[in-house]
Amino acid sequence: MAIKLRPLHDRVVVQALEQEAKTKGGIIIPDTAQEKPMQGKVVAAGPGARDESGRLTPMGVKVGDVILYGKWSGTEVKIDGKDLLVMKESDIMGVID
């Protein structure tokens, strides 16, 4: 998916992945009661942050990585009709292998 947004510094653009809305027993869970953190796919990543001496610290995630992030992480944006999140790399809890 090519998007028209290039994140700066240590920010990433994430497309949220749908969470399972049913339990194994078949009970449907409403959105407000679903467990978080959430999963998403990195669709764009900035070059990285700069340290105190001005050197670039590369990102630990790359485009295509599936990540875990907290329920309230990032800022929601709509680009080309797609709902996306822009967040700092530090808001990412981990990469799912």
C-alpha positions in Angstrom: 0.0 0.0 0.0 1.6 3.3 -1.1 0.6 6.3 1.0 1.1 10.0 0.5 2.6 10.6 3.9 6.3 10.5 4.8 6.8 10.4 8.5 9.6 12.4 10.0 12.2 11.5 12.6 11.2 8.4 14.7 7.6 8.3 13.7 5.8 5.4 11.9 2.5 5.2 10.1 0.5 2.1 11.1 -2.6 0.5 9.6 -4.6 -1.2 12.3 -5.3 -4.9 11.9 -8.8 -6.1 12.8 -9.0 -7.8 16.2 -10.9 -11.0 16.7 -14.4 -10.0 17.9 -15.4 -13.6 19.1 -14.2 -15.8 21.8 -13.4 -19.5 21.1 -16.8 -20.4 22.5 -18.5 -18.1 19.9 -19.4 -15.2 22.1 -19.2 -11.8 20.3 -17.2 -9.2 22.2 -18.3 -5.5 21.7 -15.5 -3.0 20.8 -15.6 -1.4 24.1 -14.8 -4.6 26.0 -12.1 -6.0 23.7 -8.7 -6.6 25.1 -5.9 -4.3 24.0 -3.0 -3.8 23.0 -3.7 -3.6 19.4 -1.9 -5.0 16.3 -1.0 -3.1 13.2 1.1 -3.1 10.1 3.8 -0.5 9.6 3.1 1.1 6.2 5.7 3.9 6.4 8.6 4.7 8.7 10.8 7.8 9.3 14.6 7.7 9.1 15.1 7.6 12.9 15.8 10.0 15.7 18.9 12.0 16.3 21.0 11.6 19.5 22.6 14.4 21.5 25.6 14.6 19.1 23.3 14.8 16.0 24.0 11.2 14.8 21.0 9.4 13.3 19.8 6.4 15.3 18.1 4.1 12.9 14.6 2.8 13.4 14.0 -0.7 15.0 11.0 -1.3 12.7 10.5 -1.3 9.0 7.7 -1.2 6.5 5.7 -4.5 6.6 6.4 -5.3 10.3 3.4 -6.3 12.3 3.5 -4.6 15.7 1.8 -4.3 19.0 0.9 -0.9 20.4 -1.3 0.4 23.2 -5.0 1.3 22.9 -4.4 5.0 23.1 -1.1 5.2 21.2 -0.7 7.5 18.2 -2.8 10.0 16.4 -5.6 8.9 14.1 -5.5 10.3 10.5 -7.4 9.6 7.3 -5.4 9.6 4.1 -6.7 8.5 0.7 -9.8 7.2 2.5 -7.8 4.9 4.8 -7.8 5.2 8.6 -4.2 5.2 9.8 -2.2 5.9 13.0 0.9 8.1 13.3 2.9 7.3 16.3 6.4 7.5 17.7 8.6 4.4 17.7 8.6 4.5 21.5 4.8 3.8 21.5 5.5 0.4 19.9 5.6 -2.4 22.4 7.0 -5.1 20.1 7.3 -6.7 16.7 5.4 -9.9 16.0 7.5 -12.5 14.2 
